[in-house]
Amino acid sequence: MSKKGKHHALWQFLEASGVLNNGTPEEIQGVRRQYRKVYMREYKSQLRKVKPEFMVQLSKHNGDYGKVLTAAKRHKMSVTAFLRLATIAYIERKYLIPNNVLVGKLAALLESCLNDIRVITEIRSRVSLFTIEEKYSVIEERITRMETEIRNLFDFPSMLEVAVSEAARTDAALRERLLTIINNAARKNPDSQTT
């Protein structure tokens, strides 16, 4: 493939400048840099028509940057990607999920509450001693308890130790891997004490 075929616009620019016929290598490089600058300006102009850019400044002094950085890390994203997703989620009134494990626990809580309500309505319907108001009262208590559990789940997430303990209790393979890691660490540093 000829040079003109591969970078036709560049060669046209170089020929129009006249530098190809009587320019030094340094002059040719200077014109190439000038072409690149013009090309990038036009490319970014076209890109902004399709994907507009916004500049956001966050202050480190009042803690805005730290909050956004922490949230982006928690979501395992870059700050830019996090700001984009968080903005869209806010506009669409959607919740940006910080942790799939928490969502799984929330789903389990909701399912548990639904099962409790089903049990309450089935048992209470067989026993005629309970009035509809009493059934509603018991269901309301269960929903209130679930709201508290959900609030605690999101406001006070479990410590790493608790999360690891729960996961190890239910996953035998994970438990074995953790024991191996702990034993290897103890062998490498016998002076450290484990609890």
Helices and strands as residue ranges (DSSP letters): H 3-6, H 8-17, H 19-22, H 25-50, H 64-74, H 79-91, H 100-126, H 132-155, H 160-170, H 172-188
